[in-house]
Amino acid sequence: MEDVNINFCWNFAQLPAGSSLWIPLAGRLTSFGQSRYHSFPDYFCPHVIIGGRGIIEVNGERAEVSRGDMFTLWPGSEILYHDYPESPWRFYYFHMTGKDMKAYVQSLGFTRLRPFMRPEKPEEVIALFNNIWQGMRDRRPGGQYEILSQMFALPRLCGTPAEENNEADTMIDHALALINSSRNPAATNVNELCERLNVSRVTLYRRFIAQLHKTPIEYIITYRLKIACDLLTLTKKNTGEIAVMAGFNSEKYFFKVFRKRFGITPSEYRLQQKKKN
């Protein structure tokens, strides 16, 4: 059976008065032992496990999670997470918007290198996520401020705020923004990044390895593969056209990289997506 994902949206034209953050969507997922997600997010999304067990793989690290453990999606960090067939999981999560998203997620104890952790008061964290989810479901007049109060109570339940090298992290954020916002994936390469960021290739390489556990080239290829997957799923364009649109210099090279990453050809991937939908 597929996951049951019950989520509620509450959007505003502007953020609630006095706040630099908001939760436009909160959800609760129930798995049946076949839950598997492979994401390359462009947003922050904290989760808390409320039952079962699973695995988080991100930035070259692998962690087992169970009730009370937390993890977050982090922009620019590829993440794979799945449960155990014999121990299906359930979790709450919420998406975020607003200028202080990163600072808030760091206040919970997450870092880009370790976007998973065990909060100091896991049962209270679970209860708080449940309150946020129910508040989003009910959407009572003025309820947005109750949700915000819950949201800002969460850091004290999680423990010590995260600390990161701000200079290095700012440089990586800028690099990822340049890659992810490019209208022409083929035009984004290591030389261009170094020129735009005013750093040497050695510095860029070291920062990427330290922060993301992958080289700039590996990150760029992963980004191009994400575009290719979206095009295979959402369009009827042939693989040669998709290879060019995703930034690969030849269809042959595109096939080689795609098969190495996913174990199947682009055409086989497209067929799988059609069957799912």
Stockholm file with secondary structure:
# STOCKHOLM 1.0

chainA/1-277         MEDVNINFCWNFAQLPAGSSLWIPLAGRLTSFGQSRYHSFPDYFCPHVIIGGRGIIEVNGERAEVSRGDMFTLWPGSEILYHDYPESPWRFYYFHMTGKDMKAYVQSLGFTRLRPFMRPEKPEEVIALFNNIWQGMRDRRPGGQYEILSQMFALPRLCGTPAEENNEADTMIDHALALINSSRNPAATNVNELCERLNVSRVTLYRRFIAQLHKTPIEYIITYRLKIACDLLTLTKKNTGEIAVMAGFNSEKYFFKVFRKRFGITPSEYRLQQKKKN
#=GR chainA/1-277 SS CCCEEEEEECCCSSCCTTCSCBCSEEEEEECCSCCEEEECCSSCEEEEEEESCEEEEETTEEEEECTTCEEEECTTCCEEEEEBTTBCCEEEEECCBSTTHHHHHHHTTCCSSCCEECCSSHHHHHHHHHHHHHHHHHCCTTHHHHHHHHHHHHHHHHCSCCCCCHHHHHHHHHHHHHHHTCSCGGGCCHHHHHHHHTCCHHHHHHHHHHHHSSCHHHHHHHHHHHHHHHHHHHCCCCHHHHHHHTTCSCHHHHHHHHHHHHSSCHHHHHHHHHHHC
#=GC SS_cons         CCCEEEEEECCCSSCCTTCSCBCSEEEEEECCSCCEEEECCSSCEEEEEEESCEEEEETTEEEEECTTCEEEECTTCCEEEEEBTTBCCEEEEECCBSTTHHHHHHHTTCCSSCCEECCSSHHHHHHHHHHHHHHHHHCCTTHHHHHHHHHHHHHHHHCSCCCCCHHHHHHHHHHHHHHHTCSCGGGCCHHHHHHHHTCCHHHHHHHHHHHHSSCHHHHHHHHHHHHHHHHHHHCCCCHHHHHHHTTCSCHHHHHHHHHHHHSSCHHHHHHHHHHHC
//
